[in-house]
Amino acid sequence: MKRIGILGDIGSGKSFVARSFGYPVFNADYEVSKLYEKNRKVYIKLKKKLPEYIYEFPINKIQLSNAILANNSNLKKIIKIVHKEIRNKMRSFLIKNKNKNFVILDIPLLLENKINKKNDILVYVESRKIDIIRNLKKRKNYNPKILNKFKQIQLSLAFKKKSSSFIIKNNFTKKSVKNGVKEILKLIKNERSSS
């Protein structure tokens, strides 16, 4: 099983690109939102660390947003609690899919939280700033202040791009992404058969 990690800016279309590979995808954002909705253990831990913000189960985005905006250290507290659970979910996902040729890791803090492995194939999703902003504004809970807090804890885009084996240009059309993914898979498969 080869692991393909998807990197890029917030709103660059990483999840769309990840799904386009046609292999099992571990989507960390989706898993995190499930934790907030269904995991009482996470709720209790968050409530203990941030009692003035987290007070209701299931945890809603407004509670989280207020905590993140109130104090710079709150985001790190949230990530620390959630990260452990996400690692466990990812481990289960990898075991479940161990016989697949590829698995796709759609994890925003893949490099930052040292979740990647040396042999992972990293794919950087490159999108124009104007397209990213347009894409972000479509999101239900779009909040530029929250986005900036997340960007502050992420590695630079230049570093992510430099760390990647492949770059896929996403102009937010299915065709461009599909062609890019097809080309990347062809190159990976050729590389594997020649080694």
C-alpha positions as CSV (number, residue, x, y, z in Angstrom):
1,M,0.0,0.0,0.0
2,K,1.3,3.4,-1.0
3,R,0.3,6.5,0.9
4,I,-0.4,9.6,-1.0
5,G,-0.6,12.8,1.1
6,I,-2.4,15.8,-0.3
7,L,-1.0,19.3,0.6
8,G,-2.0,22.8,-0.2
9,D,-3.6,26.0,1.0
10,I,-6.8,26.1,3.0
11,G,-9.6,26.2,0.3
12,S,-7.3,25.1,-2.6
13,G,-9.5,22.0,-3.3
14,K,-7.5,19.3,-1.5
15,S,-10.5,17.2,-0.6
16,F,-11.8,17.3,-4.2
17,V,-8.4,16.3,-5.5
18,A,-8.1,13.5,-2.9
19,R,-11.5,12.1,-4.0
20,S,-10.5,12.3,-7.6
21,F,-7.8,9.6,-7.2
22,G,-10.5,7.0,-6.9
23,Y,-8.8,5.2,-3.9
24,P,-9.9,5.2,-0.2
25,V,-9.5,8.7,1.3
26,F,-8.9,9.5,4.9
27,N,-10.5,13.0,5.3
28,A,-9.3,14.4,8.6
29,D,-11.7,17.4,8.5
30,Y,-14.7,15.0,8.1
31,E,-13.5,12.8,11.0
32,V,-13.0,15.9,13.2
33,S,-16.5,17.1,12.6
34,K,-17.8,13.6,13.5
35,L,-15.8,13.7,16.7
36,Y,-17.5,17.0,17.6
37,E,-20.9,15.6,16.9
38,K,-20.7,12.1,18.4
39,N,-17.7,11.7,20.7
40,R,-18.6,12.5,24.3
41,K,-15.0,11.7,25.5
42,V,-13.7,14.5,23.3
43,Y,-16.4,16.8,24.5
44,I,-15.5,16.1,28.1
45,K,-11.8,16.8,27.5
46,L,-12.5,20.0,25.6
47,K,-15.0,21.2,28.3
48,K,-12.4,20.5,31.0
49,K,-9.7,22.6,29.1
50,L,-12.1,25.3,27.8
51,P,-15.1,25.4,30.2
52,E,-16.1,29.0,29.3
53,Y,-16.4,28.1,25.6
54,I,-17.3,24.4,25.3
55,Y,-20.5,23.8,27.3
56,E,-22.9,21.9,25.0
57,F,-22.9,18.5,23.4
58,P,-22.8,18.0,20.4
59,I,-20.1,20.7,20.2
60,N,-21.1,23.3,17.6
61,K,-18.8,25.4,15.4
62,I,-19.8,28.7,17.2
63,Q,-18.4,27.4,20.5
64,L,-15.2,26.4,18.8
65,S,-14.9,29.6,16.9
66,N,-15.4,31.7,20.0
67,A,-12.7,29.7,21.8
68,I,-10.2,30.0,18.9
69,L,-10.8,33.8,18.5
70,A,-10.6,34.5,22.2
71,N,-7.1,33.3,22.8
72,N,-4.1,32.1,20.7
73,S,-3.4,29.1,22.9
74,N,-7.0,27.7,22.6
75,L,-6.5,26.4,19.1
76,K,-3.4,24.5,20.2
77,K,-5.4,23.0,23.1
78,I,-8.2,21.9,20.8
79,I,-5.7,20.4,18.3
80,K,-3.9,18.5,21.0
81,I,-7.1,16.8,22.2
82,V,-8.5,16.1,18.7
83,H,-5.2,15.1,17.2
84,K,-4.8,11.9,19.3
85,E,-8.3,10.7,18.3
86,I,-7.6,11.5,14.6
87,R,-4.4,9.5,14.7
88,N,-6.4,6.5,16.1
89,K,-9.0,6.9,13.4
90,M,-6.3,7.0,10.7
91,R,-4.6,3.9,12.1
92,S,-7.9,2.0,11.8
93,F,-8.4,3.4,8.3
94,L,-4.9,2.2,7.2
95,I,-5.4,-1.3,8.7
96,K,-8.8,-1.6,7.0
97,N,-7.3,-0.6,3.6
98,K,-3.9,-2.3,3.9
99,N,-4.5,-4.4,0.8
100,K,-5.3,-1.5,-1.5
101,N,-2.7,-0.2,-3.9
102,F,-3.1,3.4,-2.7
103,V,-4.7,5.3,0.1
104,I,-5.1,9.0,0.1
105,L,-4.4,11.1,3.2
106,D,-6.4,14.4,3.2
107,I,-5.0,15.8,6.4
108,P,-4.6,19.6,6.7
109,L,-1.7,19.3,9.3
110,L,0.0,16.3,7.7
111,L,3.5,17.7,7.9
112,E,3.0,19.9,10.9
113,N,1.8,17.1,13.1
114,K,4.5,14.7,11.7
115,I,1.8,12.3,10.5
116,N,3.6,11.7,7.2
117,K,6.2,9.0,6.6
118,K,9.4,9.1,4.6
119,N,8.0,7.0,1.8
120,D,4.7,9.0,1.4
121,I,4.1,10.4,-2.0
122,L,3.2,14.1,-1.4
123,V,1.0,15.9,-3.9
124,Y,0.7,19.7,-3.7
125,V,-2.6,21.3,-4.9
126,E,-1.9,24.7,-6.5
127,S,-4.7,27.1,-7.0
128,R,-5.0,30.8,-7.7
129,K,-5.7,33.0,-4.7
130,I,-8.8,34.5,-6.3
131,D,-10.2,31.0,-6.9
132,I,-9.4,29.9,-3.3
133,I,-11.2,33.0,-1.8
134,R,-14.2,32.3,-4.0
135,N,-14.2,28.7,-2.9
136,L,-13.8,29.6,0.8
137,K,-16.7,32.1,0.7
138,K,-19.0,29.3,-0.4
139,R,-18.4,27.5,2.9
140,K,-21.2,27.7,5.5
141,N,-19.0,28.8,8.4
142,Y,-16.6,31.0,6.4
143,N,-14.7,33.2,8.9
144,P,-11.5,34.9,7.7
145,K,-10.3,35.5,11.3
146,I,-10.5,31.8,12.0
147,L,-8.7,30.9,8.7
148,N,-5.9,33.3,9.7
149,K,-5.5,31.5,13.1
150,F,-5.2,28.2,11.3
151,K,-2.7,29.6,8.7
152,Q,-0.5,30.8,11.6
153,I,0.0,27.2,12.8
154,Q,0.7,25.8,9.4
155,L,4.0,25.5,7.6
156,S,4.6,27.8,4.6
157,L,3.0,27.0,1.3
158,A,6.5,27.3,-0.3
159,F,7.8,24.6,2.1
160,K,4.9,22.3,1.4
161,K,5.3,22.8,-2.4
162,K,9.0,22.1,-2.2
163,S,8.4,19.0,-0.1
164,S,6.0,17.5,-2.7
165,S,6.8,15.0,-5.3
166,F,4.1,16.2,-7.6
167,I,2.1,19.4,-8.2
168,I,-1.4,19.4,-9.4
169,K,-3.0,22.6,-10.7
170,N,-6.6,23.0,-9.6
171,N,-8.6,25.6,-11.5
172,F,-11.8,24.2,-10.0
173,T,-12.8,22.2,-13.1
174,K,-13.3,18.5,-12.9
175,K,-11.4,18.0,-16.2
176,S,-8.2,19.7,-15.1
177,V,-8.0,17.8,-11.8
178,K,-8.9,14.5,-13.4
179,N,-6.2,14.9,-16.0
180,G,-3.6,15.9,-13.4
181,V,-4.5,12.9,-11.2
182,K,-4.4,10.5,-14.1
183,E,-0.9,11.8,-15.0
184,I,0.4,11.5,-11.4
185,L,-0.9,8.0,-11.0
186,K,0.7,7.0,-14.4
187,L,4.0,8.4,-13.2
188,I,3.8,6.7,-9.8
189,K,2.9,3.3,-11.4
190,N,5.7,3.6,-13.9
191,E,8.2,4.5,-11.1
192,R,7.1,1.5,-9.1
193,S,7.4,-0.9,-12.0
194,S,10.9,0.3,-13.0
195,S,12.2,0.0,-9.4
